[in-house]
Amino acid sequence: MQEFDLIVIGSGPGGYVGAIRAAQLGLKVAVVEKEKSLGGTCLNVGCIPSKALLESSEHYELAKRSLKIHGVNCQKVGLDLKQMMNRKNKVVSELIQGIQFLFKKNKITRFTAWGKLKSSNEVELELENKKEVIKAKNILLATGSYPVELPFAEFDKEVIVSSTSALSFSQVPKKLVVIGGGYIGLELGSVWRRLGSEVVVIETSDRLCSSMDKQISAKFLSLLKKQGLQFQLQSKVTKVEVKNKKAKVFFDGTKGPSQSITCDKALVCVGRKAFTKNLGLENLNLKTNSLGQIEVDKNFCAVHKNIFAIGDLISGPMLAHKAEEEGVAVAEFIATGYGHVNYETVPSVIYTCPEVASVGKTEEQLKEQKQEYLIGSFPFLANGRAKALNDTEGFVKILADKKTDKILGVHIIGPRAGDLIAEAVIAMEFHSSSEDLARSFHAHPTLSEALREASLAVHKRARQM
């Protein structure tokens, strides 16, 4: 029987990053992954391929509609969807090869098998023609999550589809209905709208991304409508019928019950659920909550002190970078007795155009907590770099404690918001004040100056207009 210091089940961002960190710390590590390719949902059918398509579709739309203002005339702009998909697949393939290289470099043993807990120190591997047991001092569960189906709209991968299928359409659907107004549905809806689909988003809430700062959410909705996406808010889907390779989506909305939309594809994006099926949790009496997530303590231990769970398997936002930090924390806890994740500074990004990014508290949360705060806001319309880019929609919003000036939250809607938010994350990690950010050099002209100006605006000192 092969023995290890750590066995990781799952090779997504949390699993492979945790495995690499454990190996760097001198542990003998094995990773068990049921799929042939490493990287999990994020790399194979999630974060990376969706961002590749978002980037490609944005280039297509720019060439078709927006480059004339720069003096660039593109005549007879055409769409080669097959090439776009090939590029997406190439990006994914190259990153998978990168993980394989890192596994080899760090001497991580990889098993292509289904991993199942047999005991607190044993994992049973279900291979093609046999079963095998491997042993470890510690076991890390990092199996991620899967898209939730609606009971009346099960995925058929042709007409009623999940986000996975929506990354690989062979042709642009004439009409696409997105069920769910969260970030996954909005990103994929944006891709296919740019490529020529008529896109309708049906959402039960009265606004998009209900956990988002309300002011940002309102601006986001306005800009997406301006781009051509259609919305049915405060509407609940009740039934989906498939006939003649088309879907008829029934919903109750503000205009009354039993409305319907007929479409070529119905994309269901109503959330994700922790993947714990057939992992052998019952063999170790590992408990799950109402969302199917494993209950863990502050050190990510699940009942047994040598069994750990991270990422989408536990509570908190289902974000790749959260899982990565948790994987690192577990590896360091095993090796050193200490591991830490600061959940107050987990950023969130929606990669539409414009992008939306945030970290920390929303204005609504501060009001609910009865915490006194000041607001600093600055529009990209007044930013020189944004003007040069011809990308001026949106603004930066900073929330700071009224007494101490400590930054409590930063919210950005605008060009490259996902990159800009990193500065805010670092500032909050070091408990910076808005004045700290305002007094720091920002190169001119850059988009980051909008952050500085918003910081100055907290105390009514914004300068650029």
Salt bridges, closest charged atoms under 4 A:
ASP5 OD1 - LYS137 NZ 3.40
GLU35 OE2 - LYS34 NZ 2.82
GLU55 OE2 - HIS59 NE2 3.73
GLU55 OE2 - ARG416 NH2 3.42
GLU61 OE2 - ARG65 NH1 3.22
GLU61 OE2 - ARG193 NH1 2.44
GLU94 OE2 - LYS90 NZ 2.56
GLU187 OE1 - LYS51 NZ 2.88
GLU198 OE2 - LYS175 NZ 3.56
ASP213 OD1 - LYS397 NZ 2.96
GLU241 OE2 - LYS239 NZ 3.33
ASP264 OD1 - LYS246 NZ 2.56
ASP297 OD2 - LYS305 NZ 3.15
GLU326 OE2 - LYS322 NZ 2.97
GLU332 OE2 - ARG21 NE 3.06
GLU363 OE2 - LYS367 NZ 3.85
GLU363 OE1 - LYS397 NZ 2.59
GLU393 OE1 - LYS219 NZ 3.94
GLU393 OE2 - LYS226 NZ 2.73
ASP405 OD1 - HIS459 NE2 2.89
GLU423 OE2 - HIS442 NE2 2.50
GLU435 OE2 - ARG439 NE 2.65
GLU449 OE2 - HIS444 ND1 2.87
GLU453 OE2 - ARG463 NH2 3.63
